[in-house]
Amino acid sequence: MTTQYLQFPDIDPVIFSIGPVAVRWYGLMYLIGFVAAMYIANKAADKSEGLWTREQVSDLLFYGFLGVILGGRIGYVLFYQFELFLAEPLYLFKIWQGGMSFHGGLLGVITAILIFAKKEGKHFLTVGDFVAPLVPIGLGMGRLGNFINSELWGRPTDVPWAVVFPTDPEQLPRHPSQLYEFFLEGVVLFFILYFMSKKKQPLGMLSGVFLIGYGVFRMFVEAFREPDDHLGFFFEFISMGQILSLPMVIIGLFIIIYGSKRQANAK
């Protein structure tokens, strides 16, 4: 039955290991995303006419990295494994067992931006607008890592590009939803924000467009993504990812309206 579909190769998630140290595809993808983001951020700082320095970029990315790791893990445990956390609170610290949440990571990054903005005396949305075009790079590479790891696959389907993943116990042809997210949340969202950043935008515009863009794309892809077994659907058709993404769209719209009114009042 599945021979007409793409058979995903059983790729070892570990590229190579030296003693106890292992280099994994997932980690490599994020490293590539981080290096690319630093490169683009430094280029933007060099062209900012003194508004940003490379030292500030380095500090901001460090804060953001901590925000992603801490927020992503805490968010995953609270949003997706809360019952397990209540039964075993130490599960929060068992990061070697995997589990990261984008929405938790986003909250972590927002916290990092707040701390950085206060430290540097910059408006919160000014920092957010600087960071927004960089985030899709890491998102896209992370989704590629998910695909290589054969995890977070989509729902069963009969489309010609359906993939049979080796980690699927049912061995059903499924949507490669990780690649849908890579394309929309990574490639498309990056180019939208990158080209918008080439022109002066109202305060908060890039931040708002990022939140709206990611929220809309994620809610769309969730229609093809297999929900977590222990969560399933809410009201029989809404996933946790969609529930968490809807506030992003609403907040993004609010930020854009705020920035546009602020600019109009300044004239």
N, C-alpha and C positions, 0 to 999 in steps of 0.2 A: 504493500500500500504506500509506503513512504519512499520507494525507490525513485519516484519521479521528482522528488524534492531534493534540495541541497542537503547533503550530509555534512554536518560541521565536524571538522577534524578534532580529535581529542588532544588539545594542546595543553602541555604541562604549564600551569600558572607560574612556575618558577623557571626563569630563563637560565640561571646558573646559580650555583651555591659554592661558597668557599667556607668549609667548616660549618659553623652555626649561622653564618651570614648568607642569606638568600636574596637574590635580586628577582623580583616578581614583575610580570608584565603590567599589572595594575599600578604598582608604584612607579614604574618607568613612564607610563602614560602621564601620570600627574607631574612627574619631574619635568617632562618635556613641556607640559602646559605651563608650569611655573617659570621655566627658563624663557619661554616665548613671551609670557606676560611681563617679565622683568625687562626683556629687550624692548618691547613696545612702550612700556611705561618710562624707561630711561630716555627713549627717543622723544616722547611727549614732553618730558621734563626739560630736555635740552632746547625745545622749541617754545617753552612757556614764558620766555622773557623774564626769568627770575621768579615766577610764581611758584615753581617747583624745583627742587634740587634732587640730584641722584641720591643723596644721603636720606632725604625725606622718602624717596621711593623705596629705598632699602628698608627703612623702618616700617613704612606702611605695609609692605608685602610681608614682613616678618609678623606684624600684628595680625594681618589677614590670614596668614598660614596657621597661626595658633587658633584664630577664630574658627577656621574651617575644621581643624582636627577636633578641638574641644566641643564646639557647637554641633558638628556633624555626629559625633559619638553620642553626646547627651540627647540630641534630638532623635536619633534612631531608637535609643532605649526608651525614651518617654513616649514617642509617637507610635512606634511599631512593636515594642516589646515591654510595655508597661507592666503587664501581669507577671512576666518573668522577673522584672526588676523588683516588684513587690515581694515575690517569693524568694529572690536571691539578689539583694542589693549590690553585692560585689560584682554582679554581671556587668555593671556599668564600666568596670575597669578591665574587663577581659577583652581588650581590643584585638588580641590575636585570634579571637573567634569570628572577627569580621563584623560588619554592620555600621554603615554611615548613612546619614540622612542629609539630602541637599537642603531641605528647609531648615533643619537644625544648623547646618553649616552656614546658611544665609544669616540666621539670627546671630551666630557667632561672629560673622564678618561685620554685621551692622554694629555689634558691640565694640568690635575692634576699631571701626571707623569713628565711633563716638569718642573713644579714648584718644585716638590719634588726633582727631579734630580739636579736641579740648587742649591737648598738649601743644599743638602747633598754632593754635589761635585761628583756625580756619572754620568756615561754616560747614556744618555736617554735610549738606547737600553738595558743596563744592568738592569735598573729598569723595562723596558717593559718585558724582559725575566723572571724576578722574578714574575711579575704580571700575565703573560699570562696563566699559568696553573690554576690560581685561578678563572679566569673569567667564565669558563664553568659551575662551580658549581652554581653561581647565575643565569646564563642563564637557566640552566635546571630547577631550582626551580621556576623561574619566569614563564616558560612555563607550569609547573604543575599548577601554580596559575591561568593562563589563562584558562586551561582546567576546573578546578574546578569552575571558574567564568562563564563558558559557554560562552566564548568570543573568538574572533579571530579564529572562526572555518573555516573549509575547504570548498572546492567546492562540489557541489552535486555529488554523486557517488552511484554505486550499489555494491561495494565490501562488503563481508560478515561482516567486522568489522566497517561498516559505523555507524555513531551515529546521532540520531535526538536530536538536542539541544533545550531546552525549550525557549531559547532567539531568536531562528530563527523564524521569522514571517511566513515563508513559510512552516516550519516543514518538511523539506526535509532531507533525509539521506545524511550525509556529511562526508568527510574525517576528522578524528580527527587530523588535522594538528598540533595542539599544542603538541600532543604526538610524532609526527614525529620529531618536533624540539627539544623536550625534549631529545629524544634518540640520535639524531645526534649532535646537538649543545651542549647538556649537557653531556650525558654519553660518547659517542664515542670520542668527541673532548677532554674531560677531560682526558681520559685514554691515548690518543695519547700523549698529552703534559706532563702528569704526568710521564709516563715511559721514555719519551725523556729527561725530567729534571733530571733523575737519573744518566745520563752520561753528562760529560762536552760537551757543544755544542758551535759552533762558535757564536760570538756576533750577536744577532738579529735572530738567528735561531728559537727560541721558539716564539718570537713576529711574525715573518713571517709566521710560520706554523699556528699560531692561526688565523691570518688575512685570509690566504688562506683557511684554514679549515672551518671557519665560513662562509666566502663568498660563497664557493662552496656549503656547506650544505644548506645555506639560499636560494640560487638561486634554488636549487633542490626542496626544500619544497614549495617554492612560486608557483611551478607548481600545487600544490594541495590545496593551501590556497586561500580563497575567498578574492579578492582585496577590498579595501575600496570603498564603494558605490560612494562617491563623486569624486574618482580618476579613478576607473576602470583600464583599460589597456592603455598603450602607444603603438602605432603602432599595436593595437588590440591583442597583446599577451605578452607584457612585463609589469611587475608590478613595482611599485615604489620600493619595497623591492629588486628586482633584479637589478634595476638601481643603487641603493645605495650600493649594495654588490659587484658589479663588480670592482670598484676602490680598494676595500679591497684586492682582489686577486692580482691585478696589483702591489699595494704597497707592499704586502707581498712578492711577487717574487723579487721586487727591494731590499727589506731589506735583504733577504737571500743572494742574489748575492753580495750586499755590504759587509755583514759580512764575507762571504767566501773569497772574494778578500782581505779584511782587514787581515784575518788570514794568507792567503798565503803570503802576503807582509811582515808579521811580522816574517816569518821563515827565 
